[in-house]
Amino acid sequence: MSPRKAPTIVSFAIPAIEPRQAEVLMDLLEQLQAALWQAYGDAILAAKDDPRHDAANEPTSDPDHSSSF
Protein backbone atom coordinates (compact mmCIF):
# COMPACT_ATOMS: atom_id res chain seq x y z
CA MET A 1 0.00 0.00 0.00
CA SER A 2 1.43 3.38 -0.95
CA PRO A 3 1.68 6.14 1.66
CA ARG A 4 -1.18 8.59 1.71
CA LYS A 5 -0.42 11.98 0.18
CA ALA A 6 -1.02 15.08 2.26
CA PRO A 7 -4.20 16.96 1.36
CA THR A 8 -3.80 19.83 -1.05
CA ILE A 9 -5.63 23.09 -0.58
CA VAL A 10 -6.22 25.18 -3.68
CA SER A 11 -7.24 28.80 -3.64
CA PHE A 12 -7.77 31.36 -6.35
CA ALA A 13 -8.81 34.98 -6.71
CA ILE A 14 -11.39 36.34 -9.09
CA PRO A 15 -11.74 39.95 -10.16
CA ALA A 16 -14.73 42.03 -9.12
CA ILE A 17 -17.67 41.07 -11.31
CA GLU A 18 -21.30 41.97 -11.88
CA PRO A 19 -23.89 40.41 -9.54
CA ARG A 20 -25.31 38.15 -12.29
CA GLN A 21 -21.83 36.89 -13.16
CA ALA A 22 -21.21 36.18 -9.48
CA GLU A 23 -24.42 34.12 -9.31
CA VAL A 24 -23.36 32.07 -12.34
CA LEU A 25 -19.90 31.55 -10.86
CA MET A 26 -21.33 30.47 -7.50
CA ASP A 27 -23.61 27.99 -9.28
CA LEU A 28 -20.63 26.58 -11.16
CA LEU A 29 -18.63 26.24 -7.93
CA GLU A 30 -21.54 24.45 -6.24
CA GLN A 31 -21.73 22.01 -9.17
CA LEU A 32 -17.98 21.42 -8.93
CA GLN A 33 -18.23 20.82 -5.18
CA ALA A 34 -21.04 18.31 -5.73
CA ALA A 35 -19.09 16.49 -8.45
CA LEU A 36 -15.95 16.30 -6.30
CA TRP A 37 -17.92 15.03 -3.31
CA GLN A 38 -19.64 12.41 -5.46
CA ALA A 39 -16.27 11.28 -6.84
CA TYR A 40 -14.23 11.38 -3.62
CA GLY A 41 -16.65 11.65 -0.69
CA ASP A 42 -16.70 7.95 0.18
CA ALA A 43 -12.89 7.78 0.13
CA ILE A 44 -12.66 10.87 2.34
CA LEU A 45 -15.04 9.40 4.90
CA ALA A 46 -13.28 6.02 4.79
CA ALA A 47 -9.89 7.67 5.33
CA LYS A 48 -11.26 9.63 8.27
CA ASP A 49 -12.33 6.39 9.96
CA ASP A 50 -9.03 4.65 9.15
CA PRO A 51 -7.09 3.93 12.39
CA ARG A 52 -3.91 4.81 10.49
CA HIS A 53 -5.27 8.34 9.97
CA ASP A 54 -2.70 10.75 11.39
CA ALA A 55 -4.34 13.74 13.10
CA ALA A 56 -0.95 15.48 13.12
CA ASN A 57 -1.38 16.09 9.38
CA GLU A 58 -4.71 17.83 9.86
CA PRO A 59 -4.97 21.54 9.06
CA THR A 60 -4.92 23.68 12.17
CA SER A 61 -6.60 26.92 13.13
CA ASP A 62 -4.16 27.43 15.99
CA PRO A 63 -2.94 31.05 15.84
CA ASP A 64 0.44 29.96 17.23
CA HIS A 65 0.88 27.46 14.41
CA SER A 66 3.79 28.49 12.21
CA SER A 67 3.02 28.44 8.54
CA SER A 68 5.21 28.57 5.46
CA PHE A 69 3.12 31.43 4.11
matplotlib code that plots the C-alpha trace (Angstrom):
import matplotlib.pyplot as plt

x = [0.0, 1.4, 1.7, -1.2, -0.4, -1.0, -4.2, -3.8, -5.6, -6.2, -7.2, -7.8, -8.8, -11.4, -11.7, -14.7, -17.7, -21.3, -23.9, -25.3, -21.8, -21.2, -24.4, -23.4, -19.9, -21.3, -23.6, -20.6, -18.6, -21.5, -21.7, -18.0, -18.2, -21.0, -19.1, -16.0, -17.9, -19.6, -16.3, -14.2, -16.7, -16.7, -12.9, -12.7, -15.0, -13.3, -9.9, -11.3, -12.3, -9.0, -7.1, -3.9, -5.3, -2.7, -4.3, -1.0, -1.4, -4.7, -5.0, -4.9, -6.6, -4.2, -2.9, 0.4, 0.9, 3.8, 3.0, 5.2, 3.1]
y = [0.0, 3.4, 6.1, 8.6, 12.0, 15.1, 17.0, 19.8, 23.1, 25.2, 28.8, 31.4, 35.0, 36.3, 39.9, 42.0, 41.1, 42.0, 40.4, 38.1, 36.9, 36.2, 34.1, 32.1, 31.5, 30.5, 28.0, 26.6, 26.2, 24.5, 22.0, 21.4, 20.8, 18.3, 16.5, 16.3, 15.0, 12.4, 11.3, 11.4, 11.6, 8.0, 7.8, 10.9, 9.4, 6.0, 7.7, 9.6, 6.4, 4.7, 3.9, 4.8, 8.3, 10.8, 13.7, 15.5, 16.1, 17.8, 21.5, 23.7, 26.9, 27.4, 31.1, 30.0, 27.5, 28.5, 28.4, 28.6, 31.4]
z = [0.0, -1.0, 1.7, 1.7, 0.2, 2.3, 1.4, -1.0, -0.6, -3.7, -3.6, -6.4, -6.7, -9.1, -10.2, -9.1, -11.3, -11.9, -9.5, -12.3, -13.2, -9.5, -9.3, -12.3, -10.9, -7.5, -9.3, -11.2, -7.9, -6.2, -9.2, -8.9, -5.2, -5.7, -8.5, -6.3, -3.3, -5.5, -6.8, -3.6, -0.7, 0.2, 0.1, 2.3, 4.9, 4.8, 5.3, 8.3, 10.0, 9.2, 12.4, 10.5, 10.0, 11.4, 13.1, 13.1, 9.4, 9.9, 9.1, 12.2, 13.1, 16.0, 15.8, 17.2, 14.4, 12.2, 8.5, 5.5, 4.1]

ax = plt.figure().add_subplot(projection="3d")
ax.plot(x, y, z, "-o")
ax.set_aspect("equal")
plt.show()
